[in-house]
Amino acid sequence: MNSLKIAVAQINCTVGDLAGNAARILAAAHEAKALGADVLLTPELALCGYPPEDLLLRADFYRAAEAALLKLAAEAPDLPLIVGHPEQDPNNGGDCYNAASLLSGGMVLATYRKHHLPNYEVFDEERYFSAGRESCIVEIKGVRCGINICADVWECGAAEQAAAAGAEVLLVLNASPFHVGKQHLRYSVLRERVANMRIPVVYANLVGGQDELVFDGASFALDAQGELLHQLPSFVEQIALVEYADGKLLPGAVADAHSEEQAAYSALVLGVRDYVNKNGFPGTLLGLSGGIDSALTLCIAVDALGPERVRAVMMPSPYTAQMSLDDSREMIRILGVRYDEVAIAPVMETYAETLAPLFADLPKSQWDTTEENVQARARGMILMALSNRTGSIVLTTSNKSETAVGYATLYGDMAGGYAVIKDVMKTFVYRLSRYRNAVAEKQGKPAPIPENIIVRPPSAELKPGQTDQDSLPPYEILDAIIESYMENNESPREIIARGYAEADVRRVVTLLKRNEYKRRQAAIGIRISQRGFGKDWRYPITSGYQDEF
């Protein structure tokens, strides 16, 4: 019987870097050749990176991609390559396709065009591509291989068509972004396809960060009965061999599964590392407050970039507790980052004097959000001044719970370039913080986040005795309502019917809708849930819709 060694190239590509991505594919091909591979399988649109977005509206982008593909074919070693790339068909009215081509002997021997174009969640492929219709079966060392691209195996049709056309094994190029729980969903979907086709599947997925998306890799292979025989590790590049012989896949290495906390934390670290490095920032800045959100963000930044590229600034006001200062200093001692303390009381006094004549004819309460926001904006100004002078990017520290209900100050603590925990609910912030401490303890190192930060009631410390729960439901309730309404599209009536107090639901939904204008001006952040406040949240700012209560 025929035998085929398939090299899965789980690689980190950069959108638009055609030359760099081609070089990465070429390096993978040489490594695969040295391992004894018979064919190299790359991720979806590996040549141009995913998602290219409106680069795909440029004719010159397609011309450059075609030139890069032909150059790659000419330079490749004596090894067939299956490469994902964008294609514009000059013979069909200029239609554009999400394609994958077989390169061998310096030539493009066959091209497959993606059938199913996702237009949901973070995907917008119908904006750019036409759908392919034909199956593509390529014979390599006597084995008939079908080619599919990502969404083709998430819906019925294309995979079954390949099997009907005589494919013995299905090779799938993917750019499947991460969210918590995604891998189990992939297994479930692929097992449905396998049950229909009765042939094995090799699934090669992209790895790396691209703006708000993180691709986790986690490439795998299922046999014709849907059993997992190969599993590559998550969040790292790797070239691995999957062998097909005697009509079936042979067993191989299966990497350990990640817990939810480990997967989410790894995604956040990779997202920060790639955003900072791919955009050429020399380092990062963040405001350290003594609270849990900035503490977690600091840990992620250090794990992503190393302490030498992270700078923390503590900016105490008259309302900052000594505990906050002490805990921040302890974190800095453990993590070893550059640290500055800049008191903002003088700035607050200057603002108060400057604004006093403008406020003279207005009613004055003992304390209102004006004074609170002045503090946040003073801190934002300091961080942005440092960013301007050093070139480092400011990491914002607001979590998903705060982002949902607007508990972050526009041009204040929202000022910055990348929102690390923007898609992390407050309750999950605590889980990730304890996870990070547990990792340190297993390594025999001190826990980086002091226990005080984890157990004390959360507070913005913008007025005397303030806590978050003064004006919000407990975070367990708040997060559950946000998840139900925002991620699951449940109506307020449905949420109340599940036992949540109507007053809490009304308040949270009202705040969520009222603060859309803030979110439109917020920095992009890493998506780790099925629906984040980014590409897959497109609610109008101006809307008269009344929810169902």
C-alpha positions in Angstrom: 0.0 0.0 0.0 1.0 3.6 -0.5 2.5 5.7 2.3 2.5 9.4 2.6 4.2 11.6 5.2 2.4 14.9 5.6 4.2 17.7 7.3 1.9 20.1 9.1 3.4 23.6 9.2 1.9 25.4 12.2 3.5 28.7 11.6 3.1 32.4 12.6 2.4 34.6 9.6 2.1 38.4 9.4 -0.7 40.0 7.4 0.7 41.7 4.3 4.3 40.5 4.7 4.4 38.5 1.6 8.2 38.2 1.5 8.5 37.4 5.2 5.7 34.8 5.1 7.1 33.2 1.9 10.5 32.9 3.7 8.8 31.3 6.7 7.0 28.8 4.4 10.3 28.1 2.7 12.1 27.5 6.0 9.3 25.1 7.0 9.6 23.3 3.7 13.4 22.7 4.3 12.7 21.5 7.8 9.9 19.2 6.5 12.2 17.8 3.8 14.9 17.1 6.4 12.3 15.2 8.5 11.5 13.0 5.5 8.1 14.5 4.6 6.4 13.9 1.2 4.3 17.1 1.3 4.0 20.3 3.3 0.6 21.6 4.4 0.4 25.2 5.4 -2.4 27.3 7.1 -5.1 29.2 5.3 -3.8 32.3 3.4 -0.4 31.6 4.9 1.3 33.5 2.1 -0.5 36.8 3.0 -1.5 36.3 6.6 -5.1 36.2 7.9 -7.3 38.2 7.9 -6.0 40.6 5.2 -9.2 42.6 5.4 -9.4 45.5 2.9 -6.0 44.7 1.5 -8.1 42.3 -0.5 -9.8 45.2 -2.3 -6.5 46.2 -3.9 -5.7 44.7 -7.3 -2.0 45.4 -6.7 -2.2 43.1 -3.6 -3.3 40.2 -5.7 -0.5 40.9 -8.2 2.1 40.9 -5.5 0.6 37.7 -4.0 0.8 36.0 -7.3 4.4 37.0 -7.8 5.3 35.8 -4.3 3.6 32.5 -5.0 5.5 31.9 -8.2 8.8 32.9 -6.6 8.1 30.5 -3.7 7.4 27.7 -6.2 10.7 28.4 -8.0 12.7 28.5 -4.7 11.1 25.5 -2.9 13.0 22.3 -2.3 12.1 19.1 -4.0 8.9 18.8 -1.9 5.3 19.4 -2.9 3.8 22.4 -1.0 0.1 23.1 -0.4 0.1 26.9 0.2 -2.9 29.1 1.1 -3.0 32.4 -0.8 -5.4 35.0 -2.3 -6.2 34.6 -6.0 -7.7 36.9 -8.6 -9.0 35.1 -11.7 -8.3 37.3 -14.8 -10.5 35.0 -16.9 -13.6 35.2 -14.8 -14.4 38.9 -14.5 -11.7 39.4 -12.0 -13.4 37.3 -9.3 -11.3 36.8 -6.2 -10.9 33.7 -4.2 -9.5 32.3 -0.9 -7.3 29.7 -2.5 -4.8 26.9 -1.9 -2.4 25.7 -4.5 -0.1 22.7 -4.9 3.4 23.8 -5.8 5.8 21.3 -7.1 8.7 21.3 -9.6 8.8 25.0 -9.7 5.2 25.2 -10.9 1.6 25.7 -9.7 0.1 22.3 -10.5 -3.5 22.7 -9.0 -5.6 25.3 -7.2 -8.5 24.8 -4.9 -11.0 27.6 -4.2 -12.7 27.8 -0.8 -16.5 26.9 -1.1 -17.9 28.2 2.2 -17.2 31.9 3.0 -18.0 32.7 6.7 -19.8 35.9 7.3 -20.3 35.8 11.0 -18.5 36.5 14.3 -15.1 38.0 13.3 -15.3 36.8 9.7 -16.3 38.9 6.7 -15.2 36.8 3.7 -18.3 37.5 1.6 -17.1 41.1 1.4 -13.9 40.0 -0.5 -14.3 36.6 -2.1 -16.4 34.6 -4.5 -17.2 31.0 -3.6 -15.5 28.1 -5.3 -17.5 25.2 -6.6 -15.1 22.4 -7.6 -13.4 19.9 -5.5 -9.6 19.5 -5.8 -8.0 16.1 -5.6 -4.2 15.9 -5.9 -2.2 12.6 -6.0 1.0 12.6 -4.0 3.0 9.4 -3.9 0.0 7.5 -5.1 -2.3 8.8 -2.3 -5.4 10.9 -3.4 -5.6 13.9 -1.2 -8.6 16.2 -1.1 -8.0 19.9 -0.2 -10.4 22.0 1.9 -10.1 25.4 3.5 -11.3 26.1 7.1 -15.1 26.8 6.9 -15.4 24.1 4.3 -15.3 21.6 7.1 -17.6 23.6 9.4 -20.5 23.1 7.0 -21.7 20.1 5.0 -20.8 20.0 1.3 -17.2 20.6 0.3 -15.7 17.9 2.4 -18.3 15.3 1.4 -17.8 16.4 -2.2 -14.0 15.7 -1.9 -14.6 12.2 -0.5 -17.1 11.5 -3.3 -14.5 12.5 -5.8 -12.2 9.9 -4.5 -10.1 11.5 -1.8 -8.4 9.1 0.6 -7.4 11.7 3.1 -8.6 15.3 3.5 -6.0 18.0 4.0 -7.5 21.2 5.6 -5.8 24.6 5.7 -7.1 26.7 8.6 -7.0 30.2 10.1 -9.3 29.4 13.0 -9.1 32.1 15.8 -9.0 31.1 19.4 -11.6 31.5 22.0 -12.0 29.7 25.3 -13.4 26.2 24.5 -12.7 26.4 20.8 -10.7 23.2 20.5 -13.4 21.0 21.8 -15.8 22.7 19.2 -13.3 21.9 16.4 -13.1 18.3 17.4 -16.9 18.0 17.4 -17.3 19.7 14.0 -14.5 17.6 12.4 -15.9 14.4 13.7 -19.2 15.2 12.1 -17.4 15.6 8.7 -15.4 12.4 9.3 -18.7 10.5 10.1 -20.0 11.6 6.7 -16.8 11.0 4.7 -15.3 8.0 6.3 -11.8 9.2 5.5 -9.2 10.8 7.9 -8.6 14.5 8.2 -5.3 16.5 8.8 -6.1 19.9 10.1 -3.3 22.6 9.9 -4.0 25.8 11.8 -2.4 29.2 11.9 -0.7 30.3 15.1 0.0 33.9 16.3 -1.6 37.2 17.1 -3.1 39.5 14.5 -4.6 42.7 16.0 -7.5 41.6 18.2 -7.4 37.9 17.1 -5.1 35.2 18.4 -4.7 31.9 16.4 -3.8 29.1 18.7 -2.5 26.5 16.3 -3.5 23.3 18.1 -3.4 21.5 14.7 -4.5 17.9 14.8 -5.4 14.8 12.8 -8.4 12.4 13.1 -8.6 8.9 11.7 -11.6 7.7 9.7 -13.4 6.8 12.9 -12.9 10.3 14.4 -10.2 9.2 16.9 -7.6 11.9 17.7 -4.2 10.5 16.6 -2.1 13.6 16.5 -2.3 16.9 18.4 0.2 19.7 18.1 0.8 22.0 21.1 -1.1 25.2 21.3 0.3 28.8 20.9 3.7 27.7 19.5 5.1 27.2 16.0 5.9 23.6 15.1 6.5 21.4 12.1 5.1 17.8 12.7 4.7 14.7 10.6 1.5 12.9 10.2 1.8 9.5 8.3 -0.8 7.9 6.2 -0.1 4.3 5.3 -2.0 1.1 4.4 -5.2 3.1 4.0 -5.2 4.8 7.4 -3.4 7.4 9.6 -0.8 6.1 12.0 -0.8 7.2 15.6 1.5 10.0 16.7 2.2 12.5 19.5 -0.8 14.0 21.2 0.0 17.2 23.2 -1.6 17.8 26.6 -4.8 19.8 26.6 -4.8 23.2 28.2 -7.2 24.2 31.0 -9.4 27.3 30.4 -7.1 29.5 32.4 -3.9 28.2 30.8 -5.3 28.6 27.3 -6.7 32.1 27.9 -3.5 33.3 29.6 -1.3 31.9 26.8 -3.6 33.6 24.2 -3.2 36.9 26.0 0.6 36.6 26.2 0.9 35.7 22.5 -1.5 38.5 21.5 0.6 41.1 23.3 3.9 39.7 22.1 2.9 39.7 18.4 1.1 43.0 18.5 4.1 44.8 20.0 6.7 43.0 17.9 4.9 42.9 14.6 4.2 46.6 14.9 7.8 47.5 15.9 7.2 49.0 19.3 10.4 49.1 21.5 8.4 48.4 24.7 5.3 48.9 26.7 4.0 51.2 29.4 1.1 50.8 31.8 -0.3 52.5 34.8 0.0 50.3 37.9 -2.7 51.0 40.5 -2.5 48.4 43.1 -5.6 46.8 41.7 -6.1 43.4 40.2 -6.6 44.5 36.6 -3.3 46.3 36.2 -1.6 43.6 38.2 -2.7 40.9 35.8 -1.9 43.1 32.8 1.6 43.7 34.1 2.2 39.9 34.5 1.0 39.3 30.9 3.2 42.0 29.5 6.3 40.7 31.4 5.6 37.1 30.2 5.1 38.3 26.7 8.1 40.6 26.3 10.5 40.2 29.3 10.8 42.7 32.1 13.3 44.8 30.2 10.6 45.9 27.7 7.9 46.8 30.3 7.7 50.0 32.4 5.1 50.5 35.1 4.1 53.9 36.5 2.3 54.3 39.8 0.4 57.6 40.0 -1.1 57.9 43.4 -3.7 60.5 44.3 -4.7 61.6 47.8 -7.2 58.7 47.7 -4.7 56.0 46.9 -4.4 53.6 49.9 -1.0 52.8 51.3 -1.8 49.2 50.6 -2.0 49.9 46.9 1.5 51.5 47.0 3.0 48.7 49.0 1.5 45.9 46.8 2.6 47.7 43.6 6.2 48.0 44.9 6.1 44.3 45.9 5.1 43.3 42.4 7.8 45.4 40.9 10.4 43.8 43.2 9.3 40.3 42.1 8.9 41.0 38.4 11.9 43.3 38.0 10.5 45.9 35.6 11.3 49.6 35.5 9.0 51.5 37.9 8.2 55.1 38.5 6.0 56.9 41.0 4.4 60.2 40.0 2.0 61.8 42.4 -0.9 63.5 40.6 -2.1 65.7 43.5 -0.3 68.8 42.0 -2.0 68.1 38.7 -5.4 67.7 40.3 -4.9 71.1 42.1 -3.9 72.8 38.9 -7.0 71.5 37.1 -9.2 72.5 40.0 -7.8 76.1 39.9 -8.1 76.3 36.1 -11.6 75.0 36.0 -13.0 76.9 39.0 -14.0 80.0 37.0 -15.7 77.9 34.4 -17.7 76.0 37.0 -18.6 79.1 39.1 -22.2 79.3 37.9 -22.8 75.6 38.0 -24.3 73.7 41.0 -21.6 71.9 43.0 -22.0 68.6 44.8 -19.5 67.4 47.4 -18.1 65.0 44.9 -19.0 64.0 41.4 -17.6 62.2 38.4 -15.9 65.4 37.2 -13.2 65.2 39.9 -13.0 61.4 39.4 -12.4 61.8 35.7 -9.8 64.5 36.2 -7.7 62.0 38.1 -8.0 59.3 35.4 -7.2 61.8 32.7 -4.2 63.2 34.5 -2.8 59.7 34.6 -3.6 59.1 31.0 -1.8 62.3 30.1 1.3 61.2 31.9 1.4 57.8 30.3 0.8 59.2 26.8 3.6 61.8 27.3 5.9 58.9 28.2 4.7 57.0 25.2 5.4 60.0 22.9 8.8 60.5 24.3 10.0 56.8 24.4 8.0 55.3 21.5 6.6 52.5 23.8 3.0 51.6 23.5 0.6 52.2 26.4 -1.3 49.0 27.5 -4.7 49.8 28.9 -6.0 47.8 31.8 -9.8 47.8 31.7 -11.6 44.5 31.8 -14.6 43.3 29.8 -17.0 44.0 32.7 -15.9 47.6 33.0 -15.9 48.0 29.2 -19.4 46.7 29.0 -20.9 49.2 31.5 -18.7 52.2 30.8 -16.7 52.1 34.1 -13.6 53.4 32.5 -12.8 57.1 31.7 -12.6 58.2 28.1 -9.2 59.9 27.5 -8.2 58.7 31.0 -7.6 55.0 31.8 -8.9 54.2 28.3 -6.0 56.1 26.8 -3.5 53.8 25.2 -2.8 51.6 22.2 -3.7 48.0 23.2 -6.3 46.8 25.6 -4.8 43.5 27.0 -7.8 42.3 29.1 -10.6 44.0 27.2 -12.3 40.6 26.6 -11.7 39.2 30.1 -14.6 39.4 32.5 -13.8 40.6 36.0 -14.5 37.1 37.5 -12.1 35.6 35.0 -9.5 38.2 35.9 -9.4 36.7 39.4 -9.2 33.2 38.0 -6.3 34.1 35.7 -4.5 35.9 38.5 -4.6 32.9 40.7 -3.5 30.7 37.8 -0.5 33.0 37.2 0.4 32.8 40.9 0.1 29.0 40.8 2.4 28.7 37.8 5.0 30.7 39.7 4.7 28.6 42.8 5.1 25.4 40.8 8.3 26.8 39.4 9.5 27.6 42.9 9.2 31.3 42.4 7.3 33.9 44.5 3.8 34.6 43.4 3.9 37.9 41.4 0.4 39.1 42.4 0.2 39.8 46.2 -2.7 38.1 48.0 -3.9 41.5 49.2 -4.7 42.5 45.6 -6.7 39.4 45.0 -8.8 39.4 48.2 -9.4 43.1 48.8 -12.7 44.7 47.5 -12.0 46.2 44.1 -11.9 50.0 43.9 -10.9 52.7 41.5 -9.8 54.8 44.5 -11.1 58.0 42.9 -12.9 59.2 46.1 -12.8 58.3 49.8 -13.9 54.8 50.7 -14.9 53.9 47.2 -15.6 50.3 46.0 -16.9 49.1 42.7 -19.9 47.5 44.3 -21.1 50.9 45.5 -22.8 51.3 42.1 -22.7 47.9 40.4 -24.1 44.4 41.2 -21.6 41.9 42.6 -19.3 40.8 39.7 -20.7 37.3 39.6 -24.1 38.7 38.8 -22.8 41.5 36.6 -20.7 39.2 34.5 -23.6 36.7 34.1 -25.9 39.4 32.9 -23.3 40.7 30.4 -22.6 37.3 29.1 -26.3 36.5 28.6 -27.2 39.8 26.9 -24.0 40.5 25.0 -22.5 37.1 24.1 -25.6 35.0 23.9 -28.1 37.6 22.6 -30.7 36.8 25.3 -33.4 39.4 26.0 -33.7 41.0 29.4 -37.0 39.1 29.8 -35.2 35.8 29.4 -32.4 36.8 31.8 -34.9 37.8 34.4 -36.8 34.6 34.0 -33.6 32.7 34.9 -33.7 34.3 38.4 -31.8 37.6 38.1 -33.3 40.7 39.7 -35.1 42.9 37.2 -33.5 46.0 38.7 -30.0 44.6 38.1 -30.8 43.5 34.6 -32.3 46.9 33.7 -29.3 48.8 35.1 -26.7 46.6 33.4 -28.5 46.6 30.0 -29.0 50.3 30.2 -25.4 51.0 31.0 -24.2 48.6 28.3 -26.2 50.3 25.6 -25.5 53.8 26.8 -21.7 53.3 26.6 -21.4 52.1 23.1 -19.9 55.5 22.1 -17.0 54.9 24.5 -16.3 51.5 23.1 -16.0 52.9 19.6 -13.2 55.1 20.8 -11.4 52.4 22.9 -8.2 50.7 22.0 -8.5 47.3 20.3 -7.9 44.4 22.6 -7.4 40.6 22.5 -10.4 38.5 21.9 -10.7 35.3 24.0 -14.5 34.8 24.1 -17.0 33.8 21.5 -18.0 37.5 21.2 -15.8 40.4 22.2 -16.3 44.2 21.9 -14.5 44.3 18.6 -15.0 42.9 15.1 -18.0 40.8 16.2 -19.8 43.5 18.1 -21.4 46.0 15.7 -24.2 47.8 17.7 -25.4 51.2 16.7 -24.6 54.1 19.0 -27.8 55.9 18.0 -30.7 53.5 18.5 -34.3 53.8 19.6 -34.8 50.1 20.0 -36.5 49.1 23.3 -35.5 45.7 24.7 -38.0 43.1 25.7 -38.6 43.2 29.4 
